[in-house]
Amino acid sequence: MRKAGLTMLRRVLLLGLAYALAAGNVYARNAPDERRDDLQLGLAAYKAELDRCAESIRQGENLAQLRESLPRNWVIQTEQSRVVVSTHWLVSELRQAELDPAKSKARLREVQHRLAAMRNAAAELEGGPNEADAPSARSRLDQILGRREFAGANGPSESELLMARITRWIEERLVRLLSLLHVGRTTGNIVTWAVVALAFAILCYWAWQNISRALRKNAPPLQPAAVTNDSRHWAKEALAAADRGDYREGVHCAYWATIVHLEGLGLLKRDAARTPRESLRLLEPHAKERQWLGEFTPHFELIWYGYRPALPEDWTNARLHLEKMGCLTPSTPATANS
């Protein structure tokens, strides 16, 4: 059931994103600055087009008009290959210059420098070489297209072409649907951004669900305070801790060896959440055991809960307590300077 829900969620997300992408393209095409078609040019016409853009910027002509006149791509056919140069960067720079007049002068100066560099690169491609020089010409063309000013001058990949066909198919149906519903551009934009927001919210929810599930799966299980009900195990742990010089842990294990031993005798009920003082109150009918545990409990509390440094003498006292309670025999070899 959960798997089916996740599959449906992914489908809704993908459909929402596809609709948002296609709807955004549909309404963008109704905007005045959309460049619908590529412009096929020869090398000389391409240089003239660059000159036209640079001159328009230099003369301070209407930036919006220049931006609207640009195609989606300049497609230049040379003797060696076909080059596709995107105008997206130029459109973006012109739009930013319109929106921020205070910084437009510096931005447009950079645009003119880049247009000049592109024209110089185009000039290098003129006067095509003969067939014998074709390999070197191909190499020179690759070097020119690798420059910064020709960023984005590569043709679309197979996946991009497939995505374009899918988007165009959705666009055609959206245009037909919106024309039948008589939906205007403003309403369409509202619907588009609402779908984008919904798709983003679904994506965030799906990611949160998967991350939460992974964290819960990898979370370590909670361990009880007392991992065993064998007093001999606790006594051995106490001796091992003292042997490595960890007297604090030795005192801690000695205390639990005593508690588990008393539980095994039936003097205390098994309860890992019980406090040391509660254990003492429950031992009131057993005077001897209560006295021995009462002598050791304050030292244990100061070291374990109060974080007082544990010394070898504290371990010696804990070992004597274990022997007195019957958790260790006096014949056990002494450790930790005891």
Helices and strands as residue ranges (DSSP letters): H 2-28, E 39-41, H 43-58, H 63-69, E 73-77, E 82-86, H 88-99, G 101-103, H 104-124, G 131-133, H 134-145, G 148-150, H 158-181, H 185-218, H 231-243, H 247-264, H 276-282, H 287-304, H 312-325
